Amino acid sequence: MAQGPFYPVFLFLALVSITNVVFFYGERHYLTQLSRRRLDALSDRHPLGHAFPNQAALEYAPNLIPIDSNGLWSQLILVNGGVTTTQDGKFIIAMYQQLRCLDEVRVAYLAVHGRPVPGRIPNETATEICLGQLWQIIQCNADITLDPAVLLERDGTLLTASSGEGILHRCNDWTKVRDVAERGYP
């Protein structure tokens, strides 16, 4: 076979193409294996799973309580607002304060988007305070769940994002908190 001036270029492109095919199939195999062994919050292989024993699993489900379902949102908060009395006085269980804050943000969000909640006037100061509290609560709980990253296109830009849908999270059992709050302390 004659070696012309393009032979080294041809040889280089052939080697690059073969290498590319090998890496493509290797990456595909790796991603397939990775998807089979998800590291959800209850996985024994989770890097921090041992740090939080005796907790339940919660799977995020979209539209569990639609944002505009006022009846369902009002059921989240007890009639007494989560107030409990101990020998040291009256307290609000933090979970109920957090739910109230989330509801405050929900009411403000709906009002801004032209869907006001009947009988509720958004309170800008309360909403700001609640956003600060929710920010701190998220940090305090430090959810270590590993959500699969996906690429999302927004305005022509690819962003790394996650919906969290279908992923198990390690959580405290909120129904036990509600049971205690409903019957009072202790």
N, CA and C atoms as an extended XYZ file, in Angstrom:
558
Properties=species:S:1:pos:R:3:atomname:S:1:resname:S:1:resid:I:1 pbc="F F F"
N         0.845       -1.170        0.000 N   MET     1
C         0.000        0.000        0.000 CA  MET     1
C         0.894        1.238        0.000 C   MET     1
N         0.584        2.152       -0.866 N   ALA     2
C         1.403        3.356       -1.012 CA  ALA     2
C         1.085        4.331        0.112 C   ALA     2
N         2.122        4.984        0.596 N   GLN     3
C         1.955        5.949        1.675 CA  GLN     3
C         2.096        7.353        1.110 C   GLN     3
N         0.945        8.011        0.955 N   GLY     4
C         0.953        9.376        0.458 CA  GLY     4
C         1.032       10.349        1.622 C   GLY     4
N         0.922       11.636        1.328 N   PRO     5
C         1.024       12.653        2.367 CA  PRO     5
C        -0.148       12.603        3.365 C   PRO     5
N        -1.257       11.957        2.993 N   PHE     6
C        -2.421       11.910        3.879 CA  PHE     6
C        -2.452       10.661        4.751 C   PHE     6
N        -1.530        9.740        4.538 N   TYR     7
C        -1.527        8.488        5.291 CA  TYR     7
C        -1.402        8.716        6.799 C   TYR     7
N        -0.496        9.557        7.302 N   PRO     8
C        -0.415        9.783        8.757 CA  PRO     8
C        -1.707       10.404        9.312 C   PRO     8
N        -2.324       11.304        8.554 N   VAL     9
C        -3.576       11.918        8.995 CA  VAL     9
C        -4.671       10.855        9.047 C   VAL     9
N        -4.745       10.020        8.013 N   PHE    10
C        -5.732        8.944        7.963 CA  PHE    10
C        -5.531        7.985        9.137 C   PHE    10
N        -4.300        7.596        9.402 N   LEU    11
C        -3.987        6.687       10.498 CA  LEU    11
C        -4.387        7.312       11.845 C   LEU    11
N        -4.072        8.589       12.027 N   PHE    12
C        -4.426        9.293       13.259 CA  PHE    12
C        -5.946        9.324       13.442 C   PHE    12
N        -6.692        9.680       12.387 N   LEU    13
C        -8.152        9.744       12.475 CA  LEU    13
C        -8.757        8.371       12.737 C   LEU    13
N        -8.184        7.334       12.152 N   ALA    14
C        -8.674        5.976       12.387 CA  ALA    14
C        -8.479        5.583       13.848 C   ALA    14
N        -7.306        5.883       14.410 N   LEU    15
C        -7.041        5.560       15.814 CA  LEU    15
C        -7.950        6.359       16.749 C   LEU    15
N        -8.146        7.633       16.450 N   VAL    16
C        -9.034        8.459       17.267 CA  VAL    16
C       -10.462        7.921       17.197 C   VAL    16
N       -10.917        7.518       16.023 N   SER    17
C       -12.270        6.986       15.862 CA  SER    17
C       -12.455        5.695       16.650 C   SER    17
N       -11.486        4.805       16.567 N   ILE    18
C       -11.568        3.541       17.309 CA  ILE    18
C       -11.583        3.813       18.811 C   ILE    18
N       -10.711        4.712       19.256 N   THR    19
C       -10.658        5.066       20.678 CA  THR    19
C       -11.978        5.679       21.127 C   THR    19
N       -12.560        6.525       20.298 N   ASN    20
C       -13.836        7.159       20.601 CA  ASN    20
C       -14.941        6.117       20.763 C   ASN    20
N       -14.984        5.137       19.868 N   VAL    21
C       -15.994        4.079       19.940 CA  VAL    21
C       -15.825        3.276       21.225 C   VAL    21
N       -14.580        2.936       21.567 N   VAL    22
C       -14.312        2.175       22.796 CA  VAL    22
C       -14.781        2.967       24.015 C   VAL    22
N       -14.444        4.253       24.090 N   PHE    23
C       -14.866        5.076       25.225 CA  PHE    23
C       -16.380        5.254       25.263 C   PHE    23
N       -17.009        5.392       24.109 N   PHE    24
C       -18.461        5.544       24.047 CA  PHE    24
C       -19.154        4.330       24.652 C   PHE    24
N       -18.771        3.137       24.215 N   TYR    25
C       -19.393        1.928       24.746 CA  TYR    25
C       -19.022        1.694       26.208 C   TYR    25
N       -17.823        2.057       26.589 N   GLY    26
C       -17.428        1.942       27.995 CA  GLY    26
C       -18.256        2.860       28.877 C   GLY    26
N       -18.453        4.094       28.443 N   GLU    27
C       -19.251        5.065       29.199 CA  GLU    27
C       -20.705        4.609       29.276 C   GLU    27
N       -21.224        4.095       28.170 N   ARG    28
C       -22.598        3.599       28.149 CA  ARG    28
C       -22.772        2.445       29.138 C   ARG    28
N       -21.800        1.536       29.154 N   HIS    29
C       -21.835        0.412       30.092 CA  HIS    29
C       -21.779        0.928       31.531 C   HIS    29
N       -20.902        1.890       31.787 N   TYR    30
C       -20.756        2.466       33.129 CA  TYR    30
C       -22.061        3.109       33.590 C   TYR    30
N       -22.696        3.899       32.721 N   LEU    31
C       -23.944        4.566       33.091 CA  LEU    31
C       -25.067        3.562       33.329 C   LEU    31
N       -25.105        2.489       32.542 N   THR    32
C       -26.104        1.442       32.742 CA  THR    32
C       -25.920        0.793       34.103 C   THR    32
N       -24.676        0.459       34.435 N   GLN    33
C       -24.390       -0.151       35.738 CA  GLN    33
C       -24.722        0.816       36.871 C   GLN    33
N       -24.405        2.084       36.687 N   LEU    34
C       -24.656        3.090       37.711 CA  LEU    34
C       -26.146        3.225       37.984 C   LEU    34
N       -26.962        3.203       36.932 N   SER    35
C       -28.401        3.350       37.122 CA  SER    35
C       -28.994        2.134       37.825 C   SER    35
N       -28.338        0.990       37.751 N   ARG    36
C       -28.823       -0.212       38.425 CA  ARG    36
C       -28.507       -0.203       39.910 C   ARG    36
N       -27.537        0.575       40.316 N   ARG    37
C       -27.153        0.592       41.730 CA  ARG    37
C       -27.246        2.008       42.294 C   ARG    37
N       -28.461        2.546       42.257 N   ARG    38
C       -28.695        3.900       42.758 CA  ARG    38
C       -28.331        4.000       44.230 C   ARG    38
N       -27.808        5.125       44.607 N   LEU    39
C       -27.460        5.382       45.998 CA  LEU    39
C       -28.558        6.212       46.641 C   LEU    39
N       -29.696        5.562       46.935 N   ASP    40
C       -30.736        6.330       47.599 CA  ASP    40
C       -30.438        6.404       49.094 C   ASP    40
N       -31.278        7.095       49.814 N   ALA    41
C       -31.002        7.378       51.225 CA  ALA    41
C       -30.975        6.129       52.093 C   ALA    41
N       -31.564        5.036       51.628 N   LEU    42
C       -31.583        3.818       52.434 CA  LEU    42
C       -30.544        2.800       51.984 C   LEU    42
N       -29.751        3.142       51.017 N   SER    43
C       -28.744        2.222       50.501 CA  SER    43
C       -27.636        2.001       51.520 C   SER    43
N       -27.194        0.758       51.642 N   ASP    44
C       -26.064        0.454       52.526 CA  ASP    44
C       -24.774        1.071       52.008 C   ASP    44
N       -24.725        1.381       50.720 N   ARG    45
C       -23.508        1.929       50.119 CA  ARG    45
C       -23.445        3.450       50.196 C   ARG    45
N       -24.498        4.074       50.708 N   HIS    46
C       -24.505        5.537       50.779 CA  HIS    46
C       -23.360        5.989       51.673 C   HIS    46
N       -22.559        6.956       51.230 N   PRO    47
C       -21.373        7.349       51.987 CA  PRO    47
C       -21.648        7.860       53.398 C   PRO    47
N       -22.819        8.412       53.649 N   LEU    48
C       -23.129        8.916       54.985 CA  LEU    48
C       -24.324        8.208       55.613 C   LEU    48
N       -24.752        7.112       55.023 N   GLY    49
C       -25.950        6.422       55.498 CA  GLY    49
C       -25.862        5.962       56.932 C   GLY    49
N       -24.698        5.596       57.402 N   HIS    50
C       -24.535        5.103       58.771 CA  HIS    50
C       -24.757        6.186       59.823 C   HIS    50
N       -24.730        7.426       59.416 N   ALA    51
C       -24.801        8.528       60.377 CA  ALA    51
C       -26.217        8.785       60.886 C   ALA    51
N       -27.223        8.243       60.218 N   PHE    52
C       -28.600        8.538       60.584 CA  PHE    52
C       -29.419        7.254       60.716 C   PHE    52
N       -29.240        6.503       61.815 N   PRO    53
C       -29.981        5.251       61.973 CA  PRO    53
C       -31.434        5.493       62.378 C   PRO    53
N       -32.256        4.459       62.244 N   ASN    54
C       -33.637        4.443       62.731 CA  ASN    54
C       -34.514        5.544       62.150 C   ASN    54
N       -34.436        5.746       60.871 N   GLN    55
C       -35.306        6.733       60.253 CA  GLN    55
C       -36.110        6.067       59.147 C   GLN    55
N       -37.168        6.719       58.734 N   ALA    56
C       -38.053        6.198       57.706 CA  ALA    56
C       -37.641        6.731       56.347 C   ALA    56
N       -38.263        6.212       55.299 N   ALA    57
C       -37.993        6.683       53.943 CA  ALA    57
C       -39.187        7.473       53.436 C   ALA    57
N       -38.904        8.530       52.712 N   LEU    58
C       -39.937        9.344       52.090 CA  LEU    58
C       -39.565        9.486       50.629 C   LEU    58
N       -40.497        9.161       49.760 N   GLU    59
C       -40.251        9.324       48.331 CA  GLU    59
C       -40.996       10.558       47.861 C   GLU    59
N       -40.262       11.485       47.248 N   TYR    60
C       -40.878       12.709       46.744 CA  TYR    60
C       -41.863       12.359       45.642 C   TYR    60
N       -43.069       12.857       45.756 N   ALA    61
C       -44.095       12.644       44.743 CA  ALA    61
C       -44.634       14.012       44.338 C   ALA    61
N       -44.506       14.371       43.064 N   PRO    62
C       -45.005       15.680       42.631 CA  PRO    62
C       -46.526       15.752       42.752 C   PRO    62
N       -47.015       16.941       43.049 N   ASN    63
C       -48.452       17.213       43.149 CA  ASN    63
C       -49.157       16.381       44.210 C   ASN    63
N       -48.424       15.972       45.257 N   LEU    64
C       -49.056       15.262       46.358 CA  LEU    64
C       -50.115       16.163       46.989 C   LEU    64
N       -49.741       17.401       47.212 N   ILE    65
C       -50.693       18.419       47.664 CA  ILE    65
C       -50.540       19.590       46.701 C   ILE    65
N       -51.466       19.725       45.750 N   PRO    66
C       -51.352       20.818       44.779 CA  PRO    66
C       -51.259       22.173       45.480 C   PRO    66
N       -50.487       23.059       44.907 N   ILE    67
C       -50.224       24.364       45.525 CA  ILE    67
C       -51.495       25.174       45.741 C   ILE    67
N       -52.518       24.954       44.926 N   ASP    68
C       -53.734       25.756       45.063 CA  ASP    68
C       -54.866       25.017       45.783 C   ASP    68
N       -54.568       23.886       46.412 N   SER    69
C       -55.575       23.138       47.158 CA  SER    69
C       -55.591       23.614       48.609 C   SER    69
N       -56.345       24.674       48.860 N   ASN    70
C       -56.361       25.287       50.188 CA  ASN    70
C       -56.841       24.327       51.270 C   ASN    70
N       -57.806       23.479       50.936 N   GLY    71
C       -58.319       22.523       51.915 CA  GLY    71
C       -57.247       21.544       52.367 C   GLY    71
N       -56.491       21.010       51.417 N   LEU    72
C       -55.429       20.063       51.777 CA  LEU    72
C       -54.313       20.752       52.554 C   LEU    72
N       -53.968       21.967       52.157 N   TRP    73
C       -52.916       22.699       52.874 CA  TRP    73
C       -53.348       22.998       54.302 C   TRP    73
N       -54.618       23.331       54.501 N   SER    74
C       -55.073       23.645       55.862 CA  SER    74
C       -55.060       22.407       56.756 C   SER    74
N       -55.158       21.216       56.176 N   GLN    75
C       -55.112       19.984       56.966 CA  GLN    75
C       -53.708       19.664       57.481 C   GLN    75
N       -52.687       20.270       56.888 N   LEU    76
C       -51.320       20.006       57.327 CA  LEU    76
C       -51.043       20.569       58.714 C   LEU    76
N       -51.728       21.638       59.054 N   ILE    77
C       -51.466       22.320       60.325 CA  ILE    77
C       -52.622       22.030       61.276 C   ILE    77
N       -52.299       21.598       62.475 N   LEU    78
C       -53.324       21.287       63.469 CA  LEU    78
C       -54.111       22.536       63.851 C   LEU    78
N       -55.298       22.323       64.378 N   VAL    79
C       -56.150       23.434       64.796 CA  VAL    79
C       -55.425       24.313       65.814 C   VAL    79
N       -54.656       23.679       66.708 N   ASN    80
C       -53.941       24.456       67.725 CA  ASN    80
C       -52.600       24.981       67.216 C   ASN    80
N       -52.317       24.787       65.937 N   GLY    81
C       -51.080       25.302       65.339 CA  GLY    81
C       -49.828       24.553       65.750 C   GLY    81
N       -50.009       23.386       66.378 N   GLY    82
C       -48.847       22.621       66.823 CA  GLY    82
C       -48.316       23.078       68.169 C   GLY    82
N       -49.156       23.802       68.912 N   VAL    83
C       -48.746       24.275       70.238 CA  VAL    83
C       -48.874       23.115       71.222 C   VAL    83
N       -47.858       22.930       72.019 N   THR    84
C       -47.882       21.910       73.062 CA  THR    84
C       -47.430       22.540       74.373 C   THR    84
N       -47.944       22.000       75.457 N   THR    85
C       -47.609       22.523       76.779 CA  THR    85
C       -46.760       21.505       77.520 C   THR    85
N       -45.672       21.974       78.074 N   THR    86
C       -44.813       21.125       78.895 CA  THR    86
C       -44.752       21.737       80.287 C   THR    86
N       -44.021       21.107       81.171 N   GLN    87
C       -43.857       21.665       82.517 CA  GLN    87
C       -43.114       22.993       82.481 C   GLN    87
N       -42.429       23.270       81.358 N   ASP    88
C       -41.676       24.519       81.222 CA  ASP    88
C       -42.453       25.614       80.508 C   ASP    88
N       -43.675       25.318       80.066 N   GLY    89
C       -44.465       26.327       79.387 CA  GLY    89
C       -45.013       25.838       78.061 C   GLY    89
N       -45.490       26.785       77.262 N   LYS    90
C       -46.049       26.461       75.944 CA  LYS    90
C       -44.984       26.613       74.874 C   LYS    90
N       -45.044       25.697       73.910 N   PHE    91
C       -44.099       25.709       72.797 CA  PHE    91
C       -44.839       25.351       71.518 C   PHE    91
N       -44.289       25.789       70.393 N   ILE    92
C       -44.786       25.357       69.087 CA  ILE    92
C       -43.804       24.318       68.572 C   ILE    92
N       -44.330       23.167       68.188 N   ILE    93
C       -43.475       22.129       67.608 CA  ILE    93
C       -42.935       22.678       66.294 C   ILE    93
N       -41.629       22.623       66.125 N   ALA    94
C       -40.957       23.252       64.977 CA  ALA    94
C       -41.554       22.821       63.644 C   ALA    94
N       -41.923       21.550       63.505 N   MET    95
C       -42.475       21.079       62.238 CA  MET    95
C       -43.704       21.893       61.842 C   MET    95
N       -44.542       22.264       62.824 N   TYR    96
C       -45.750       23.023       62.506 CA  TYR    96
C       -45.436       24.478       62.186 C   TYR    96
N       -44.443       25.035       62.833 N   GLN    97
C       -43.993       26.383       62.475 CA  GLN    97
C       -43.456       26.377       61.045 C   GLN    97
N       -42.724       25.329       60.700 N   GLN    98
C       -42.158       25.217       59.354 CA  GLN    98
C       -43.255       25.056       58.308 C   GLN    98
N       -44.270       24.244       58.614 N   LEU    99
C       -45.392       24.087       57.684 CA  LEU    99
C       -46.162       25.396       57.536 C   LEU    99
N       -46.331       26.122       58.649 N   ARG   100
C       -47.005       27.418       58.585 CA  ARG   100
C       -46.213       28.372       57.702 C   ARG   100
N       -44.894       28.349       57.850 N   CYS   101
C       -44.037       29.203       57.022 CA  CYS   101
C       -44.148       28.829       55.547 C   CYS   101
N       -44.132       27.545       55.275 N   LEU   102
C       -44.255       27.103       53.887 CA  LEU   102
C       -45.589       27.562       53.307 C   LEU   102
N       -46.640       27.502       54.118 N   ASP   103
C       -47.951       27.972       53.674 CA  ASP   103
C       -47.937       29.479       53.430 C   ASP   103
N       -47.231       30.222       54.271 N   GLU   104
C       -47.106       31.683       54.096 CA  GLU   104
C       -46.442       31.998       52.752 C   GLU   104
N       -45.390       31.272       52.426 N   VAL   105
C       -44.692       31.457       51.149 CA  VAL   105
C       -45.614       31.064       49.995 C   VAL   105
N       -46.379       29.982       50.170 N   ARG   106
C       -47.326       29.525       49.142 CA  ARG   106
C       -48.363       30.603       48.851 C   ARG   106
N       -48.926       31.203       49.895 N   VAL   107
C       -49.945       32.248       49.730 CA  VAL   107
C       -49.358       33.443       48.974 C   VAL   107
N       -48.144       33.846       49.327 N   ALA   108
C       -47.488       34.968       48.639 CA  ALA   108
C       -47.218       34.619       47.177 C   ALA   108
N       -46.759       33.410       46.926 N   TYR   109
C       -46.471       32.966       45.556 CA  TYR   109
C       -47.741       33.010       44.701 C   TYR   109
N       -48.825       32.453       45.234 N   LEU   110
C       -50.076       32.444       44.474 CA  LEU   110
C       -50.575       33.861       44.211 C   LEU   110
N       -50.447       34.750       45.189 N   ALA   111
C       -50.895       36.138       45.010 CA  ALA   111
C       -50.095       36.831       43.917 C   ALA   111
N       -48.790       36.624       43.912 N   VAL   112
C       -47.929       37.243       42.893 CA  VAL   112
C       -48.304       36.743       41.501 C   VAL   112
N       -48.770       35.502       41.417 N   HIS   113
C       -49.122       34.920       40.124 CA  HIS   113
C       -50.614       35.026       39.812 C   HIS   113
N       -51.291       35.972       40.486 N   GLY   114
C       -52.682       36.268       40.153 CA  GLY   114
C       -53.678       35.212       40.598 C   GLY   114
N       -53.344       34.407       41.585 N   ARG   115
C       -54.251       33.373       42.085 CA  ARG   115
C       -54.364       33.490       43.611 C   ARG   115
N       -54.868       34.618       44.109 N   PRO   116
C       -54.896       34.829       45.562 CA  PRO   116
C       -55.741       33.776       46.281 C   PRO   116
N       -55.326       33.472       47.499 N   VAL   117
C       -56.057       32.525       48.341 CA  VAL   117
C       -57.175       33.294       49.037 C   VAL   117
N       -58.430       32.860       48.875 N   PRO   118
C       -59.554       33.573       49.501 CA  PRO   118
C       -59.372       33.684       51.019 C   PRO   118
N       -59.567       34.901       51.526 N   GLY   119
C       -59.474       35.141       52.960 CA  GLY   119
C       -58.056       35.269       53.498 C   GLY   119
N       -57.062       35.232       52.627 N   ARG   120
C       -55.667       35.346       53.070 CA  ARG   120
C       -55.005       36.503       52.338 C   ARG   120
N       -54.396       37.385       53.082 N   ILE   121
C       -53.652       38.499       52.498 CA  ILE   121
C       -52.176       38.218       52.730 C   ILE   121
N       -51.385       38.159       51.661 N   PRO   122
C       -49.954       37.882       51.842 CA  PRO   122
C       -49.287       38.950       52.699 C   PRO   122
N       -48.439       38.518       53.587 N   ASN   123
C       -47.716       39.413       54.481 CA  ASN   123
C       -46.243       39.359       54.088 C   ASN   123
N       -45.760       40.448       53.496 N   GLU   124
C       -44.387       40.474       52.982 CA  GLU   124
C       -43.359       40.221       54.081 C   GLU   124
N       -43.549       40.831       55.235 N   THR   125
C       -42.596       40.657       56.341 CA  THR   125
C       -42.577       39.206       56.813 C   THR   125
N       -43.769       38.635       57.002 N   ALA   126
C       -43.848       37.237       57.443 CA  ALA   126
C       -43.229       36.306       56.403 C   ALA   126
N       -43.452       36.601       55.128 N   THR   127
C       -42.883       35.771       54.068 CA  THR   127
C       -41.364       35.830       54.091 C   THR   127
N       -40.801       37.017       54.276 N   GLU   128
C       -39.336       37.143       54.350 CA  GLU   128
C       -38.775       36.387       55.548 C   GLU   128
N       -39.425       36.523       56.690 N   ILE   129
C       -38.972       35.811       57.890 CA  ILE   129
C       -39.051       34.301       57.652 C   ILE   129
N       -40.148       33.869       57.051 N   CYS   130
C       -40.335       32.439       56.795 CA  CYS   130
C       -39.301       31.895       55.816 C   CYS   130
N       -38.983       32.658       54.784 N   LEU   131
C       -37.950       32.192       53.852 CA  LEU   131
C       -36.617       32.016       54.570 C   LEU   131
N       -36.297       32.938       55.470 N   GLY   132
C       -35.076       32.809       56.263 CA  GLY   132
C       -35.102       31.575       57.146 C   GLY   132
N       -36.260       31.325       57.776 N   GLN   133
C       -36.382       30.133       58.620 CA  GLN   133
C       -36.258       28.858       57.794 C   GLN   133
N       -36.937       28.817       56.651 N   LEU   134
C       -36.888       27.618       55.806 CA  LEU   134
C       -35.476       27.361       55.298 C   LEU   134
N       -34.758       28.418       54.972 N   TRP   135
C       -33.363       28.285       54.535 CA  TRP   135
C       -32.537       27.622       55.636 C   TRP   135
N       -32.707       28.104       56.880 N   GLN   136
C       -31.952       27.542       57.999 CA  GLN   136
C       -32.367       26.103       58.300 C   GLN   136
N       -33.650       25.796       58.147 N   ILE   137
C       -34.150       24.448       58.405 CA  ILE   137
C       -33.562       23.463       57.401 C   ILE   137
N       -33.494       23.871       56.147 N   ILE   138
C       -32.905       23.006       55.120 CA  ILE   138
C       -31.455       22.717       55.465 C   ILE   138
N       -30.729       23.740       55.884 N   GLN   139
C       -29.333       23.528       56.272 CA  GLN   139
C       -29.236       22.669       57.528 C   GLN   139
N       -30.115       22.892       58.475 N   CYS   140
C       -30.100       22.151       59.733 CA  CYS   140
C       -30.331       20.662       59.489 C   CYS   140
N       -31.248       20.338       58.585 N   ASN   141
C       -31.554       18.934       58.323 CA  ASN   141
C       -30.538       18.271       57.406 C   ASN   141
N       -29.803       19.048       56.654 N   ALA   142
C       -28.702       18.555       55.816 CA  ALA   142
C       -29.026       17.218       55.149 C   ALA   142
N       -30.021       17.222       54.289 N   ASP   143
C       -30.427       16.010       53.568 CA  ASP   143
C       -29.264       15.515       52.716 C   ASP   143
N       -28.804       14.311       52.979 N   ILE   144
C       -27.634       13.761       52.281 CA  ILE   144
C       -28.018       12.868       51.106 C   ILE   144
N       -29.296       12.879       50.719 N   THR   145
C       -29.738       12.071       49.594 CA  THR   145
C       -28.999       12.491       48.329 C   THR   145
N       -28.600       11.517       47.540 N   LEU   146
C       -27.925       11.800       46.275 CA  LEU   146
C       -28.953       11.740       45.153 C   LEU   146
N       -29.370       12.908       44.666 N   ASP   147
C       -30.314       12.992       43.552 CA  ASP   147
C       -29.543       12.891       42.245 C   ASP   147
N       -30.012       12.047       41.311 N   PRO   148
C       -29.328       11.969       40.015 CA  PRO   148
C       -29.362       13.324       39.306 C   PRO   148
N       -28.224       13.758       38.829 N   ALA   149
C       -28.135       15.035       38.114 CA  ALA   149
C       -28.524       14.821       36.657 C   ALA   149
N       -29.306       15.740       36.142 N   VAL   150
C       -29.700       15.711       34.737 CA  VAL   150
C       -29.406       17.076       34.147 C   VAL   150
N       -29.309       17.123       32.841 N   LEU   151
C       -29.114       18.408       32.170 CA  LEU   151
C       -30.471       18.963       31.774 C   LEU   151
N       -30.675       20.209       32.057 N   LEU   152
C       -31.922       20.888       31.764 CA  LEU   152
C       -31.601       22.081       30.886 C   LEU   152
N       -32.348       22.233       29.795 N   GLU   153
C       -32.099       23.377       28.922 CA  GLU   153
C       -33.042       24.503       29.307 C   GLU   153
N       -32.465       25.656       29.595 N   ARG   154
C       -33.255       26.839       29.921 CA  ARG   154
C       -32.660       28.003       29.153 C   ARG   154
N       -33.439       28.582       28.266 N   ASP   155
C       -32.990       29.718       27.460 CA  ASP   155
C       -31.712       29.399       26.687 C   ASP   155
N       -31.615       28.185       26.170 N   GLY   156
C       -30.454       27.797       25.372 CA  GLY   156
C       -29.227       27.432       26.183 C   GLY   156
N       -29.341       27.444       27.510 N   THR   157
C       -28.213       27.112       28.374 CA  THR   157
C       -28.492       25.786       29.065 C   THR   157
N       -27.485       24.912       29.086 N   LEU   158
C       -27.634       23.651       29.798 CA  LEU   158
C       -27.270       23.850       31.262 C   LEU   158
N       -28.188       23.460       32.139 N   LEU   159
C       -27.978       23.587       33.574 CA  LEU   159
C       -28.064       22.207       34.211 C   LEU   159
N       -27.297       21.982       35.257 N   THR   160
C       -27.427       20.744       36.007 CA  THR   160
C       -28.588       20.910       36.968 C   THR   160
N       -29.499       19.934       36.980 N   ALA   161
C       -30.692       20.034       37.814 CA  ALA   161
C       -31.099       18.648       38.295 C   ALA   161
N       -32.083       18.609       39.174 N   SER   162
C       -32.655       17.354       39.646 CA  SER   162
C       -34.085       17.620       40.069 C   SER   162
N       -34.983       16.725       39.705 N   SER   163
C       -36.375       16.883       40.125 CA  SER   163
C       -36.604       16.260       41.495 C   SER   163
N       -35.764       15.310       41.875 N   GLY   164
C       -35.957       14.611       43.141 CA  GLY   164
C       -37.079       13.589       43.082 C   GLY   164
N       -37.778       13.534       41.960 N   GLU   165
C       -38.922       12.638       41.828 CA  GLU   165
C       -38.476       11.177       41.863 C   GLU   165
N       -39.160       10.388       42.685 N   GLY   166
C       -38.881        8.962       42.760 CA  GLY   166
C       -37.653        8.594       43.572 C   GLY   166
N       -37.055        9.549       44.257 N   ILE   167
C       -35.841        9.303       45.033 CA  ILE   167
C       -36.217        9.194       46.510 C   ILE   167
N       -35.699        8.174       47.182 N   LEU   168
C       -35.978        7.997       48.602 CA  LEU   168
C       -35.105        8.921       49.435 C   LEU   168
N       -35.707        9.521       50.440 N   HIS   169
C       -34.997       10.390       51.379 CA  HIS   169
C       -35.126        9.792       52.778 C   HIS   169
N       -34.085        9.936       53.561 N   ARG   170
C       -34.092        9.460       54.949 CA  ARG   170
C       -34.726       10.562       55.801 C   ARG   170
N       -35.821       10.222       56.484 N   CYS   171
C       -36.590       11.240       57.198 CA  CYS   171
C       -37.024       10.747       58.569 C   CYS   171
N       -37.340       11.684       59.433 N   ASN   172
C       -38.013       11.336       60.675 CA  ASN   172
C       -39.477       11.092       60.353 C   ASN   172
N       -40.144       10.282       61.142 N   ASP   173
C       -41.539        9.943       60.904 CA  ASP   173
C       -42.434       11.073       61.414 C   ASP   173
N       -42.913       11.901       60.493 N   TRP   174
C       -43.710       13.064       60.871 CA  TRP   174
C       -45.033       12.666       61.504 C   TRP   174
N       -45.548       11.454       61.187 N   THR   175
C       -46.829       11.041       61.768 CA  THR   175
C       -46.704       10.847       63.280 C   THR   175
N       -45.525       10.442       63.750 N   LYS   176
C       -45.313       10.301       65.197 CA  LYS   176
C       -45.304       11.673       65.865 C   LYS   176
N       -44.736       12.654       65.191 N   VAL   177
C       -44.755       14.024       65.719 CA  VAL   177
C       -46.201       14.501       65.804 C   VAL   177
N       -46.968       14.238       64.758 N   ARG   178
C       -48.376       14.661       64.744 CA  ARG   178
C       -49.161       13.976       65.863 C   ARG   178
N       -48.910       12.665       66.079 N   ASP   179
C       -49.605       11.942       67.150 CA  ASP   179
C       -49.361       12.599       68.503 C   ASP   179
N       -48.109       12.942       68.775 N   VAL   180
C       -47.764       13.594       70.043 CA  VAL   180
C       -48.434       14.962       70.129 C   VAL   180
N       -48.407       15.709       69.032 N   ALA   181
C       -48.991       17.055       69.029 CA  ALA   181
C       -50.503       17.001       69.231 C   ALA   181
N       -51.161       15.996       68.653 N   GLU   182
C       -52.615       15.895       68.778 CA  GLU   182
C       -53.048       15.504       70.188 C   GLU   182
N       -52.277       14.646       70.835 N   ARG   183
C       -52.690       14.199       72.171 CA  ARG   183
C       -52.117       15.067       73.283 C   ARG   183
N       -51.198       15.952       72.944 N   GLY   184
C       -50.580       16.825       73.936 CA  GLY   184
C       -49.352       16.172       74.528 C   GLY   184
N       -48.680       16.919       75.384 N   TYR   185
C       -47.417       16.436       75.954 CA  TYR   185
C       -47.665       15.965       77.368 C   TYR   185
N       -47.061       14.970       77.843 N   PRO   186
C       -46.299       13.897       77.192 CA  PRO   186
C       -47.181       12.830       76.649 C   PRO   186
